[in-house]
Amino acid sequence: MKIALIALAIGGASLGAAAAEPVKVGFAAEPYPPFASPDAAGKWVGWEVDFMEAICAEAKLDCVITPVAWDGIIPALTSKKIDMIVGSMSITEERLKTIDFSDKYYNTPTGIVGPKSEKFDATPEGLTGKILGVQVSTVHADYAHKYFGEKASEIKEYQTQDEANQDLAAGRVDAVQADAIALDAFLKSEAGACCELKGNVKDDPAILGAGVGVGLRKGETELKDKVNAAIKAVRANGTYDTFSKKYFDFDIYGG
């Protein structure tokens, strides 16, 4: 009986340790304000950090931010180096071939930004002969190649959106394409004073996706159910709106 009780206690302790196993949440290892960026002390802050903390608290998950290079973030998930992606990743049919997604947690339009000194719009005709900067391995790169590739003089790809924005400010590209909210943050910065929003591109859900979701490994239905339940709960109990108001004066959840 004593041996059985000891074995049971050890087994219970092991289960407790397993339950406390950290959930590694992959963030792109780059500044992407207002969604996520390191502050002066190196701590990650931003809307998506607040979102992650809210759903992890609701789901009772011990989450740890794990920065990963954007173009390697899906391989990091599938190889179990991370357990979830919270990185403004759009839910697309192409990505669903490799990974799974939670329900969407926000949805915003895609914009084109260019110099204030030039007049053009966010259309293939408007970008004729121009160099358009986009971040590599994003839905924006895919969209730009499909819709602007024949008209633009070059679709220039960057490892980070910040690098694309810097080249725009320096005059090395004529325009950049990205999420409209991330571009708005750039326009409000000192470097972004050069530029303005030229408009939002025509939507194509097949490329741009049906909103942003938490990236998950296929087959991990228990974790997916917990995340979906947490997203639903924080939207219902007001937590989502509370932290969103710190960053936006509109409903980022979108249609």
Helices and strands as residue ranges (DSSP letters): H 2-19, E 23-28, E 37-38, E 44-45, H 47-59, E 63-68, G 70-72, H 73-78, E 84-85, H 93-96, E 100-106, E 110-115, E 131-135, H 139-148, E 154-158, H 161-169, E 175-179, H 180-187, G 191-194, E 195-200, H 205-208, E 212-216, H 221-236, H 239-244
